[in-house]
Amino acid sequence: MRLNTFSRPLGFLLLFLSTQTAFSHKVAQAQTQVSPATTTKSICPAQLGTSVDAVINRPLFSRARWGILVQPLSSVQTLYGRDAQKFFTPASNLKLLTTAAVLQQLGANFRIRTSVYQNANGVLRVVGRGDPSLNDTQLQALAKQLKQKGITQIKQLIADDSYIQGDIVNPTWQWEDVQSDYGAPVNSFILNQNVFGLKLVPQAVGKISQLVWTDANEAKQWRTINQSITVAQNQPSNINVTRDLSGGVLRIQGQVAANSEPYLVNLPVVDPNYYFLRRFRTALATEKISLGQTLVATGGTNLQELAAVQSPPLSELLMETNQNSNNLYAEALLRALAFKQPRVPNKSTADLGLEALKASLTQLGVNSANYILVDGSGLSRRDLVTPEAFVQTLRGIARTPAASVYRASLPVAGKSGTLANRFRGTPAEAIVQAKTGTLTGVVSLSGYVNSPKYEPLVFSIIVNQSEQPASVIRQAMDEIVVLLVQLQRC
């Protein structure tokens, strides 16, 4: 047995850096802008090019790069294309590739198992396999199973995190992303999506806001300096959190409006393995099981399985990934792709997952020259994908037996996920299924159009290098999608 040093958290490599957590949630996908004002009309295919050009050639988009491809689902006939074979930063549209590959390779019923084993010497070993859905309720279920086996005392518990190896945070992600809940670390033990929470409760005007931790164990890990002030109720609430990892200092600054709801803050855990062990100790104590020494290590032999919990089936994990654009789920599923691959010395699980992803995309008919991938979520700005690659993926997965499962994972215009508040009251409502994507200067939307008067379509629209607010770009994208819905044969 050797101690695990391969996947030390990135934070420990940057002990002397401090950073301000970005609560603007720049990759958040919740859309709230007004849907494009349209009237029901019909457009002939010959008119589509002129109509789309009228949208994207507006002066306010003169500095932006547009990549667009629209084709029938059943053929490669191009109804509209602009720079469709050029590289773009895709943002969360990349999840379309990851989820298609995972579904193709692992199947809709695939589940991720977390197990507790008893070894010959009485030591218990808990083995994590990167289940992104694992939460405190499932930890409690593990503890109950152990209690039912007659275990009341554990002298030593080993957390075996060897299943997923490599950096727990992608080294190409921006530092502010790593410090935000949407950039949480990914490893063998993912619990409560590897974030912990606190809230700031307003007091009397001029007074320090009250800090309330959702987990007392995490409060002990930090020296907290709370400088947030309660201000008049007509002022906005705005909180900044700075973490000094070298000194374990959490500095809270900003303001909370009086009489407002508590201001909620989620932060990524620094060391997921020990976060898991702290929470598991609490779950065991609830069952009156005492726990002695805990250790994070790799290697060893797993003999008798005493307890286990499983994730929901992959079909449900895909729903969370695509509907809510969950980065952690996408990264965990990328690593799940490596489960069937032979281990390669000094090669991370994420890299093995990327190799399997590329092989799967090739099977789906996606040209490998159309993408360069470095993560599974699209949070990295080094990801490069063409609109053609997304169209090829959407068409390829549509030809597989799992097509309906894949479709069900996508947001529905005006109805669900990150499209719940877009396209309402337009002809596109309820008949467009598509994945959103947002980074600073990047907006993307790719998916299916079930046109009532035309054959089904696949499309990809990506905008890069725009100085316009994301809401302005989305408005224009939505106008284009509505045009696609209004196509008819003529």
MIVOMI-778999 format. One record per residue: residue in one letter; x, y, z of N, C-alpha, C in turn. Coordinates in pm, whole numbers, plus 32768, in hexadecimal, padded with zeros to 4 digits. Each point is the difference from the previous one (the first is absolute). Example, Ala and Ser with C-alpha at 12.3 -4.5 7.8 and 13.67 -1.06 7.14 Angstrom:
A85277DC7830C7FA780778000805A80788000/S7FDD80697FB88052807780067FB3806D8049/
REM end
This chain:
M80567F8880007FAA807880008058807C8000/R7FE4805F7FA7804D807A7FFF7FA480778014/L8032806480427FB0807880147FEC80457F7A/N7F8C803B7FF07FDD803E7F81803C808D7FFA/T805980137FA3803680857FEB7FEA802F7F70/F7FC27FA97FAF7FF2801F7F717F9780697FE5/S7F97800280537F90805B7FE47FEF8067806E/R806F8038802E7FF6806980657FB280767FC7/P7FAD8042804F7FB0806E7FCD805680707FC7/L7FCB803E7F9B8046806F7FC2801B806F8064/G7FA5801080608010806C806080827FF7804B/F802C7F858020807B7FF2804B807B80257FAD/L7FF080067F7C806F80297FAC800880977FF4/L7F98804280327FF880917FF37FE7803E8089/L804C7FD380627FE28023808A80098095801C/F804D80477FB28017808B80217FAC805E7FAA/L7FA27FC67FB97FA980537FAE7F7C80178046/S7FCA80757FEE7F78801C802E7FB080287F86/T7F807FEA80097FAD80267F8E7F758023802D/Q7FC380507FB47F778027801E7FA17FA47FB8/T7FA77FC1804B7FA37FA27FC47F9E804A7FA6/A7FEA7FC87F8A7FAC80437F9E7F717FCF800E/F7FAF804C80487F777FD580137FA4802F7F90/S803980417F9D7FB180227F8B7FD67F847FB4/H80457F8E80217FDC7F7F7FC27FFF800C7F68/K807380207FCA800580257F737FD97F8F7FA3/V80037F83802F7FD17F947FA87F747FD28024/A7FBF804A805A7F777FDA80227FAA80097F85/Q7FA67FA17FF37FB27FF87F857F7080308010/A7FD7802C80777F76802A80137FE5807D7FAD/Q7FA27FFA7FA67FE4806F7FA77F7F8044802B/T8005808480047F8A8048802D7FD5806D7F9F/Q8042800B7F8D7FDD806D7FA77F7D7FE57FBA/V7FC6806A7FCD7F817FF67FBC80137FB67F7C/S7FA17FAC7FDD80087FB67F837FF0805F7F8A/P80377FDD7F8D7FF680587F8C7F6F80117FD6/A7FDE807C7FE77F77801E7FD57FF17FD37F6F/T7FA87FA47FE87FEC7FCE7F797F6B7FEC7FE7/T7FDF7FFD7F837F787FDB7FD9800B7F7F7FB1/T7F997FB0800780017F827FB97FFD80197F6A/K80627FCB7FBB8008800F7F6F80487F877FC8/S800F7FFD7F7F80457F917FBF807380357FAD/I806B7FB17FF8807780277FB580257F8D7FA3/C801C801F7F8480307F9C7FA280967FEB8015/P80337F8A7FE680907FE8800F805680647FB4/A7FD1802C7F8C804D80607FB1800B80878043/Q7FA5801E805D80028081804680507FFB8082/L80267F88802A803C7FF280848084804D800A/G80557FF57F9A8082804180057FF680968014/T7FA9803F7FB37FED8091800C7FCA80258089/S7FA57FAF80357FC4801E808280657FF38072/V80527F977FFA80667FEE8069806B806C7FF6/D802A801F7F85806680687FED7FD180868037/A7F7F801B7FF47FCA807F80318011800C8098/V80027F8E8043801280028092809280118024/I80577FAF7FC6808B7FFE802E8055806E7FC3/N7FCE80437F97804C806D7FC37FDD8088803B/R7FB68002806C7FE2807F8041808180428030/P800780837FFE807B8046802980327FDB808B/L7FA97FE4805E802E7FE18088804A7F7C8006/F7FF77FAD7F9780497F817FFD807880077FA2/S802C80767FDB8069800D7F9A80867FC7802E/R80177FF9808380807FCC80327FF87F6D802A/A7F8B7FC87FFF7FED7F77803080187F9C7F90/R802D7F878028800E7F8F7FA47F867FA6800E/W7FBB7FE67F937F8C7FA7800080247F7F7FB7/G7FDF7F91803C800B7F7F7FBD7F777FBD8002/I7FCD7FDE7F8C7F787FCA7FF77FFC7F8E7F9A/L7FB87F9880237FE17F977F9F7F737FCD801D/V7FB07FFC7F977F777FCB80097FEF7F987F92/Q7FDA7F8780277FEB7F957F9F7F857FAE8027/P7FC27FBD7F9E7F987FA08023803D7F8E8052/L7FB37FC8805B80307F91805080247F887FA9/S7FBB7FF27F90800E7F887FAE806C80087F95/S804080757FEE8061800D7F948068806A8023/V8066800B7FAB8069806480167FEB807A7FA7/Q7F8880107FCA7FE180787FB280058079805D/T804A80657FD9800D807780557F9580677FDC/L7FAB801F80607F9A80667FED8039808A801D/Y805E8005805F8047807E801A80857FDD8042/G806A80437FD580827FEB803C8052807F8001/R80478016806B8062806E800880737FD18058/D80757FF67FC580787FD480487FE77F808050/A7FB47FA77FC67FD77F87804780727F9E8016/Q806E800F7FB580727FA6800F807780448044/K7FE78073803D8069804580497FEF7FEA8096/F806F800B80477FFF7FE780907FC38074804D/F7FB47FDB80687FC78062805E80107FC9808E/T8009805A805F7FF47FD7808B7F6D7FDF801A/P7FE07F8680287F747FD480027FB6801B8082/A8048801C806D7FC3800880867FB67F7C801B/S7F8F800780437FBE7F85802E7FBE7FAE7F92/N800180307F857FD47FA97F9380557F837FF8/L807A8007803780577F8B7FFF7FC07F888045/K7FA6801A805F7FBD7F9380477FB17FA77FA1/L7FD880367F8D7FBC7FAD7F9C805A7F8E7FD1/L8081801C7FEF805D7F997FD580197F9B806F/T801780338079801D7FA780717F8D7FA1801B/T7F87803780087F8D7FAB80237FDD7F9F7F91/A801380277F837FE87FA37F9080607F8A8008/A807F801D801D80637F9480077FE77FA48075/V7FE0803980737FE77FAF80787F887FA67FEC/L7F9680377FC77F877FB17FE8801C7F907F9D/Q804C80207F9880217F9C7F9B80557F8F803A/Q805F80218056805E7F9D80337FCD7FB4807B/L7FB9804380597FDC7FC380817F6D7FD58008/G7FA9803A7FAF7F747FD880017FAD804C8068/A7F8080097FE77FA6805180537FF27FCD808E/N801C7F8080177FEC7FC5808580807FFA8054/F806B80337FCD807F800080497FF4804D8083/R80377FCA806B800080428083808D7FFF8039/I801A805F80578083800A80427FEF7FD68092/R80557FA5802C7FF17FC18083806980348062/T7FD58019807B805A8022806E7FF67F908066/S80717FC580267FFF7F8780518053800E807F/V7FD77FB5806780507FF2807A80247F6C800D/Y80827FE4800A80317F788009803F7FE8808A/Q7FFB7F82802A80467FD8807A80777FA87FD9/N80758027802C80787FB47FE1801C7F9B806E/A80617FA97FE9801B7F92805B8028802F808C/N804080738008802E803280807F9880558049/G7F8780017FCA7F96804C80407FF880917FD8/V805F802D7FB17FFD80897FCE7F93800C7F96/L7FB5806E80057F9B80197F9A8039805E7F96/R7FDC7FE37F85803080507F907F87802F7FB0/V7FF280837FF17F9480367FAE803C80287F7A/V7FC27FD07F96803380177F797F9F805B7FB5/G803380747FDC7FB0805D7FB080207FEE7F6D/R7F99800E7FAD80137FEE7F707FCD80787FB1/G7FFD807480427FDF807C7FB97F6D80147FE5/D7FA97FD380597F6F80167FF17FE18093801D/P7FD6804E7F9A7FE7808E80177F7F801A804E/S7FAB7F9B800E7F808012804480057FDB8094/L80727FD08030800B7FD2808A7FE68075805F/N7FAD7FE680667FDE806A805E7FF87FC8808E/D7FDF805680607FFC7FD7808C7F997F928019/T7F9280017FB57F9A7F99801180397F767FE0/Q80517FF97F97803C7F7F7FDD806E7FD88063/L80478062803780607FE080697FB97FC38078/Q7F8C803880217FB37FCA806F7FD37F717FE3/A7FDF7FE77F837FD87F787FD980747F9E8010/L8079802B7FDF80757FAB801580137FE28094/A7FF08068805280117FEE80917F977F9F8037/K7F85800B7FD07F967FA6802F801E7F6F7FD9/Q80337FEE7F8680227F787FD5806E7FC48058/L806180518025806A7FD080587FC97FDD808A/K7FA4805180327FC47FE580827FB27F7D7FFC/Q7FBB7FE97F8F7FB37F847FF2805B7F867FF9/K807E80127FDA80607F927FFE80407FEB8089/G7FD2804C806280337FEF8088807C80518021/I8025805C7FAB8078805180197FDD80768059/T8044800B806F7FEA8070805C808080518015/Q80707FCB7FD1807F8045801280597FE67F88/I803E80697FCB805F7FF57F928084803A8031/K80647FAC800C808180308032804980527F96/Q7FF77FD37F848041804A7F947FAB7FF97F82/L7FF080727FC07FB580067F82805B803E7F96/I80157FB67F95805280307F917FA480307F90/A801780797FD37FBA80347F8B80587FE87F87/D7FD97FA47FAC804E7FDA7F8A7FD180547F8A/D8054805D7FD87FDA805A7F92804D7FE07F7F/S80277F837FF080537FDB7F8D7FB27FF37F7E/Y7F7B800180097FB17FE77F878013806F7F99/I8003807C8030801680727FA78086803E8024/Q805A80037F9F808680348019801B807B7FAA/G805580578034802380797FB77FD4807C804A/D801280747FC27FD9807E803E7F6A8001801C/I7FDD803180777F71800480217FBD807B7FC4/V804F805E7FCD7FCD80757FBA804F800C7F7E/N7FBA80147F918044800B7F7F806080778003/P807F7FEB7FDF8062806D800A7FEA80717F9E/T7FA97FEC7F9D7FE6806D7FA07F8A80578029/W7FBC7FDD806C7F928055802F80378080803C/Q7FB3806B7FF58029807F803B7FF67FFA8098/W8058804A804180077FFA80927F7C80288042/E7FBB80647FCA7F828029803C7F967F917FF2/D800A7FAE7F977FA37F917FF0801B7F938069/V80807FE8801A80267F9B80627FCF8026808C/Q7FF2808180197FD6803080837F698010800B/S7FB67FD97F997F6E800E7FFF7FBF7F768002/D7F847FFB802D7FBD7F7F80107FF17FB67F7C/Y7FF980487F8F7FF07FBD7F7F80847FC57FCC/G806F8019804980807FC57FDC80347FA4806C/A7FA57FBA804480257FAA8070805C7F8F7FD3/P80567FD0805A805E7F957FDC7FB97F7C7FE7/V80407FAC7FAE7FC87F7C7FDD80687F968023/N7FD77F9F8050805A7F9280247FAC7F84801D/S803A7F9C80407FB77F85801C7F8E80158063/F8013805D805C7F99801D80647FC280887FE4/I7F897FFF7FC97FB5807A7FE77F867FFC805D/L7FF8805D805B7F92800280607FC0808A8001/N7F7C80037FF77FB6807F7FFC803A805B7F95/Q80267FC37F8F803B80447F8D807F804C8026/N80427FD3806A807F8036802E7FFB8096801B/V7F90802C80367FF5808B802D7FC78002808D/F8021806980497FC4801680837FC2808B8000/G7FA28015805B7FB4807C7FFB800480508081/L7FE980807FF07FEA805980727F9D806A7FD4/K7FC6804280617FA3806B7FDF80158076805D/L7FE080767FCC800E807C804A7F768038801A/V7FDF800C807F7F7A802B8028800580938026/P7FAD80557FC28003808F80207FD7801B8091/Q803E8066803A7FE0802D80877FCA808E7FF8/A8011804D80677FD9808C7FFB805E804C7FA3/V7FCE806B7FC28050804D7FA2807F80338045/G80727FE97FBD8080802B803680487F948050/K7FBC7F94801E803C7F94804E803D7F967FA4/I805E7FB38039803A7F907FB77F957F977FE7/S7FFA7FCC7F867F9F7F967FE180267F81804B/Q7F9D7FB1802580197F848049802A7F927FA0/L80707FBE802180317F927FAE7FCD7F7C8038/V7FBC7FB37FAC7FCA7F7D802880367F967FA1/W80447F9C803780357F927FB07F9A7F917FF4/T7FF67FC57F897FA87F8D7FEF80417F818032/D808480038015804A7F8B8030806680308066/A7FE87FE0807E805A802D806B808C7FC97FEF/N800E7F897FC480847FC77FEA8056805A7FA7/E7FC0803C7F9B804D80557FA5802680838043/A7FAF802F805C8020807B804880847FF1804A/K801D7F86802E807B7FE8804B807C80017FA7/Q7FEC7FF77F7E80727FFA7FA58036808B7FDC/W7FB880698028802380867FD5800680608076/R805780647FF37FFB807580587FB4806B7FB2/T7F8B8023802F7FA580547FB480088091802D/I800C80597FA17FFB809080197F8580367FB7/N7F97801C804B7F82802C7FC67FF580988008/Q800B80417F8F7FF780927FF87F87802D7FB0/S7F9F7FA87FF17F8880257FB47FA280528057/I7FCA80687FC67FAD806080497F6F7FF67FD3/T7FA58014805C7F7280097FDD7FE1808F7FD9/V7FC480107F8A7FE080867FCC7F69800F7FF1/A7FD480777FDB7F71801B7FF27FC27FA17F9B/Q7F827FE180157FC07F987FB07FED80267F6E/N800E80817FDF7FF380287F7480837FF67FB4/Q80697FD0804280827FEF7FBF80147F6C7FDA/P80527FE87F9880147F757FD5805D7FB4805E/S7FEC7F7D8007805B7FA9804A80727FD67FA4/N80798005803380757FDC7FB0806F7FD1805D/I80297F837FF180637FC5805880787FCD7FB0/N8077801C8031807C7FC97FC880467FAD806B/V80337F8C7FD980487FAA805C808D7FE97FCA/T8062801B8054808C7FE87FDD80367F908055/R803F7F9D7FC180377F8E804A809880047FF8/D80418004807280927FF48008801E7F71802A/L80247FAD7F9E80117F72801C807C7FE58055/S8062805A7FFB80797FE8804E7FE6800E8095/G7FA6805980257FE48016808E7F797FCF802D/G7FB47FC77FA37F7A7FD180237FA380718028/V800F80747FBD7FB0807680237F9280137F99/L7F87801680347F8C801D7FAC7FD4808D8021/R800F805B7FA17FDC808C80177F8180217FB4/I7F9D803080467F7E801F7FC57FEB80968003/Q7FE7803B7F8C7FEB808F7FF57F85801B7FAC/G7FC88078800F7F8C80267FB17F8C802C8057/Q7F887FF37FCA7F8A802F80477F887FA77FE6/V7FA97FFD80647F827FB67FF67F9080608025/A7F9880037FAE7F91805D80187FAE7FD58079/A7FDB806080527FAE7FE480757F7A7FC57FD6/N7FCF7FA480527F7E7FC07FEA7FFC7FA87F82/S80747FE47FC580047FA97F8B80137F70802C/E7FF07FA47FA2801C7F74801B80977FF18017/P802A7F9C804D80907FEA801280487FF17F7B/Y807680377FF980527FF87F87804D7F7D8003/L7FE67FA87FA0803C7F7B7FFE808280017FB0/V80657FBD803480827FF47FBF80297F6E7FFF/N80257FCD7F8C80377F787FF48090800A7FD3/L80577FB58042808E80007FE180307F717FE7/P80617FEE7FA680357F797FEA80567FD58076/V7FFA7F80802180547FCB806B809180017FD0/V805C8009805E808F80047FDE80367F737FEB/D7FDC7FA48059802F7F757FF67F877FA48008/P7FCD7FD17F8C7F867FAF7FFF80097F808053/N80767FC18006800D7F83804B7FE180148094/Y803C806680397FEC8016808F7F79803F801E/Y7FC980497FA07F75802F800F7FA37F878009/F80157F9E7FA87FB17F858003800D7FBA8086/L807A7FF2803280157FBA807F7FC180498075/R800480847FFF7FC0804C806C7F6A7FE87FFF/R7FC480037F8A7F6F7FEC7FF77FDB7F708021/F80547FA07FD87FE47F73801D80097FE78096/R805D80418043800B7FF280917F7F802F8043/T7FC9806C7FCF7F82803380367F8F7F9D7FE9/A7FFA7FC57F877F987F9E7FE1800D7F858059/L807A7FD2801680177F8C80577FD8801E8090/A801E8077802F7FDD802580897F6880008014/T7FB780237F987F6D7FFD80097FCE7F738019/E80497F9D7FCC7FDD7F74801580487FC5807A/K80408059804E804A7FD6807880707F9F7FE0/I8043801B7F9080787FB47FDA8078805B8017/S80597FD5805980768052801B80697FE97F95/L804680697FDE80667FFA7F98808480338037/G80677FAE7FF480858026802E804D80487F94/Q806E7FC57FD5805980407FA07FC67FFC7F73/T8013806D7FB67FDC80037F72807E801B7FAF/L80027FC97F88807780097FAD7FD680017F6D/V803E80567FB17FEB80017F6F80767FB77FC1/A7FE57F9A7FB4806C7FB07FC57FCF7FBB7F82/T805F7FC97FB67FDF7FB17F89803E7F77800F/G7FD07FA37FB380337F7880077FB77FAF806A/G802E7F8780187FBD7FAA80607F9D7FA37FBC/T7FC97FA6804D7FA47F9B7FCC7F768013803D/N7F9B7FFE7FAB7F768009802F7FC77F738007/L7FE07FD480797FCF7F7880127F677FFC8001/Q7FC4800780747F6F7FF2800C7FBB80877FFC/E7FA380107FA37FB3807D7FF97F947FFD806D/L80078060805A7F9F8008806D7F8C805D7FE1/A801A80677FB47F9880647FE4801C80417F7A/A7F98802D7FBE801180427F7E7F8680557FE0/V8016806B7FB87F9480507FC7802380187F6E/Q7F9A80197FB0801480167F727FC280847FD5/S803880377F987FC680797FC67F7E7FDD7FB8/P7FAF80637FDF7F917FE87FA480387FCF7F7B/P7FAD7FC87FA980317FD37F7D803780757FAF/L80557FDF7FA0803F80677FAF7F9A805C7FBE/S7F8D7FC97FDB7F9980547FC17FDC80778058/E7FFE7FEC80847FE1806E805B8079805B8015/L80777FC8800280788052800C800E805D7F87/L7FDB7FCE7F8B800480537F887F9E80748009/M7F8D7FE7803C7F9C806A8012803B8074804F/E80407FE28070803D80688052807080467FB3/T804F7FB57FB7807180397FB67FD280647F98/N7FA07FD97FAD7FD780567F917F9280628023/Q7F9E7FD5804E7F93805B8023803480788050/N80567FE48062803080698059809080297FE3/S803A7FCA7F96808980207FD780617FF08074/N7FFD7F8B803E804F7FE68078808E7FD67FD9/N80608058801C808B7FE57FDB80397F878048/L7FE67FF5808280377F91804D7FCD7F7B7FCC/Y7F807FF77FE07FC97F857FC980457FDE7F7B/A801480647FAB80407FE67F7F808E7FCD8012/E804A803B805E80897FD4801780047F74803E/A7FA37FE180587FF97F7B803B7FDF7F977F95/L7FA680217FA67FDB7FA27F9680717FED7F9C/L804D806A7FE680757FF07FAC805E7F98803B/R80148005808280597FA080427FC37F758003/A7F7B7FF880067FBD7F7E7FFB801C7FB97F7C/L8017804E7F9680217FC47F7F80817FAF8006/A80558021806180807FBC800A7FF77F7D804C/F7F8D7FE2803D7FF67F89805580207F807FB5/K7FDC7FFB7F7F80167F877FB280887FFF7FBA/Q804A806E80108081800A7FBD80707FC98058/P80647FC27FC780727FD28050804B8077803B/R802B7FF1807C804D806A8041808780107FBC/V8029807D7FEF8081801F7FC3805180518065/P80797FD48020805180498062801080937FDA/N7FF280568064801480917FF17F9C80427FA1/K7F937FBB7FE17F97803D7FAF7F84800E8058/S7FC8807680067F8F801A80597F827FBD7FCD/T7FA27FED805B7F7E7FC77FDB7FB7805B7F9F/A800F808380127FBF805E7FA480387FF17F73/D80827FEE7FF3803B7FEE7F7B7FD17F7E7FBF/L7FF57F9680517FCB7F837FCA7F6E80127FD6/G7FB6804D804D7F76801C7FDC7FF6804E7F7E/L805A80607FEC8000804D7F84801E7FA67F88/E805B7FA08011801E7FA47F937F867FAB7FDD/A7FBA7FD280687F877FB17FE87F9280557FC1/L7FF9807E802A7F9D805C7FC7801780127F6B/K807D80167FDA802080157F737FE07F827FAE/A80207F8B80367FE27F847FB97F6A7FF07FED/S7FB4802480657F6E7FF57FF77FC780627F9A/L8036807A7FFD7FD180627F9D801C7FD07F73/T80727FC17FEC801F7FC97F7C7F997F977FD8/Q7FD97FAC80607F997F9C7FE67F7B80417FD9/L7FE6807780377F8380467FE28006804E7F7D/G80767FFF7FBF800D80457F818031808E800A/V803F8023806F803480878012809180057FD2/N801F805C7FA9808680117FCC805D80308070/S80697FB4801A805B8022806E804C80827FE8/A8004802E7F83804280807FE37FAB8077802B/N7F857FE4802C7FA2806B8021800180288092/Y805C7FCA805080008025808D80897FE9803F/I801D804F806680737FED805A7FC8800D808D/L80087F93804D7FBF7FFC808380677FF3806F/V7FEB804C806C80587FF580757FB17FE68080/D7F7B800A7FFC7FAF7FDC80747F7B7FC97FD0/G7FA77FE0805E7F807FC67FDC7F8A805E800F/S801A8077803A7F92805B80207FF9807B7FA8/G807180257FC18003807A7FB1802A807B804F/L802A7FEB807D802B80728051808780367FD3/S80507FAB7FBF8083802C7FD27FF4804E7F7E/R804F80697FF7800480507F86805C7FC37F97/R80417F92802280537FBA7F9D7FB17F997FB0/D7F857FE780267FA97FAC7FAD7FE3804A7F7E/L800A7FBB7F917FE0803A7F7E7FAB7F9C7FB3/V7F8C802D7FD27FA37FA87FBA7FBF804E7F8E/T7FE87FBE7F917FB9803F7F907F6A7FEA800F/P7FAF805C7FCA7F6F7FE57FFB7FE17F7C7FBB/E804F7FDC7F9C7FE97F827FB8800D7F88805D/A805D8006806080117F90805D7F837FEB8054/F7FC1806D802B7F857FF2804F7F8F7FC67FAC/V7FF5802F7F857F967FCB7FA780197F6D7FE5/Q807D7FDA7FE7801F7F737FE97FE07FAB807B/T801D803580777FE27FB5807B7F6A7FEF8013/L7FB6806C7FEE7F6F7FFB80117FC07FA17F9D/R80337FFF7F857FCA7FA47F9C80297F718020/G807D7FEC802980317F7A801A7FB87FBC8073/I7FEF8045806E7FBD7FC380747F6E7FE97FE3/A7FC5804F7FA57F737FEE7FDC7FE87F7E7FB6/R806A7FC57FCA7FF17F817FB880147F87805A/T801C8014807E801B7F91805C7F827FDA804E/P7FFD7F8980397F8D7FD880527FEA805A807A/A8068804880297FF4805580767FD6808F7FDE/A7FD480167F867FDF80887FD37F9A8045805A/S7F9A7FB680297F95803F805180348027808A/V805C7FB18038803B802180828053807F7FF5/Y804B800B7F94805280777FEA7FA9807C7FF1/R7F9A7FF47FAE7FA480717FE97FC0802D8083/A7FD97F9F80517FBC8021807E805A804D8060/S80847FF67FED805C8046805A800F80937FDC/L7FCF80297F8C801480897FD27F92805C8031/P8022807D801E7F99806380247F9B80127F8E/V7F84801980267F9580187FA07FDC80948003/A7FF6803C7F8B7FE880907FF47F83802A804D/G80138060805C7F918036804C7FC87FA5806A/K803F7F8B80157FC57F9D805A805F7FCF806D/S807D7FE77FE080547FBA80628092802B7FF9/G80477FE2806C8090801680068028808E7FE2/T8071800F7FBC803480857FE37FB480487F91/L7F9E7FBF7FC57FA980437F9D7F75801D8039/A7FEE7FEC80817F7B800F803B7FC6808B7FEB/N805780667FFF7FD080897FF3801F803E7F78/R80247FAC7FA1801680317F777F967FC87FA3/F7FE0804C7F987FA37FD87F967F6F7FFB802E/R7FE2802E80777F747FFD802B7FAA805A7FA8/G7F907FCC7FD77FA5804D7FAD802A800B7F6E/T80667FB47FD7802B80017F747FDE7F7A7FC0/P80077FF97F7B7FE77F7F7FBE80627F928028/A80728026803C80637F9B80267FE07FBD8085/E7FA78038804E7FE37FC980837FD47F6E7FF7/A80407FAC804E7FDF7F728011802B7FA77F8B/I8032803A7F9280257FA97F8F8094800A7FDC/V804C804F804C809080077FEE80437FC2807B/Q805D7FA57FE8804E7FC3806C809280227FE3/A804180458060808780317FE380508016807F/K808380007FF1805D8016806F8039808D7FF6/T80008046807180358087800780947FFD8025/G804180737FF1808B800D802C802380918012/T80478021806C8025808B801B808580088048/L805B804E7FCA807680328044800980957FDE/T8056804980418010808C7FDC802B800B7F6E/G7FB180457FAF801D800F7F727FD77F8B7FAA/V7FC27F9A803E7FD87F877FB77F6E7FDF8020/V7FB27FE97F987F777FCF80107FE97F967F95/S7FC37F9080267FE97F957FA07F787FC08017/L7FCC7FC57F967F817FB880077FFD7F9B7F8E/S7FF07F8180227FFE7F967F9A7F967F9A8025/G7FB87FCD7F9C7F9A7F9D801F7FA87FDC7F8A/Y7F857FDD80217FA07FCD7F9E7F8980607FF3/V7FCE800A7F877F8480497FE57F9C7F9F7FC5/N7F8F7FF080427F957FA97FCD7F9980577FB9/S802680307F8C7FAE80617FB97F797FC47FD8/P7F948047801B7F7B7FC97FE17FE37FF57F6A/K804180547FAE7FE280027F7180787FD67FAA/Y80697FD1804480797FDA7FB7803B7F878045/E80607FC07FC2803B7F8A803E805680298079/P80197FA3805A805380208076808A80347FD8/L8032806180508080803F7FE480617FEC8073/V808080077FE0806A800C8065804880837FE5/F802A8043806B804080827FEE80688016806D/S805F80577FE08062802F8062801D80927FE3/I7FF78052806A801D808F7FF4806280238070/I807480357FDB8065802680628030808D7FE3/V800780528067803680877FF3807A800C805B/N806F802D7FC7807B801A804B802980927FEF/Q8053802C805D804080847FF77F9C80727FF3/S7F967FF8804C7F9E806B7FFE800A8053807F/E7FF680837FEE7FFF805980737F73801E8030/Q7F9D7FCA7FBA7F75801880247FD97FAB8079/P7FA1802D80507FCE7FAD806F7FC97F7C7FCA/A800F7F97804E7FCE7F7D7FD57F6C80047FDF/S7FB48051804A7F7080077FE87FE080347F75/V8052805D7FCE7FEB80387F7A801B7F947F96/I806A7FB3801580217F967FA07F967F948002/R7FD37FDB80787F977F9980097F81802D7FB7/Q7FE0807F800E7F8980347FBC800A7FE97F69/A8075801D7FC980147FEE7F707FFE7F6B7FDC/M80417FAE80517FFC7F707FE87F727FCB7FFF/D7FB1802F805E7F767FD1800A7FB080297F85/E801D80757FCB7FBD802A7F8580217F9F7F8E/I807D7FD77FF980287FA37F967FBB7F7A8010/V7FFA7FCE807C7FBE7F7F80187F6C80087FDE/V7FC1806E80207F7380117FDC7FEE7FFD7F68/L805E80397FB97FFB7FFA7F6D80047F6E7FD1/L80547FAE804280097F727FD97F7B7FB98019/V7FC08023806C7F7F7FC180217F9780227F96/Q800E80757FC37F9B802F7FA280187FD27F70/L80677FAD7FEE80197FCB7F7A7F8C7FAA7FCF/Q7FE4800A7F7E7F9F7FA57FC1802E7FE27F73/R7FCC7F977FC980257FDB7F777FBB805D7F9D/C804E80417FAE7FC580567F9A806A80217F95/
REM end
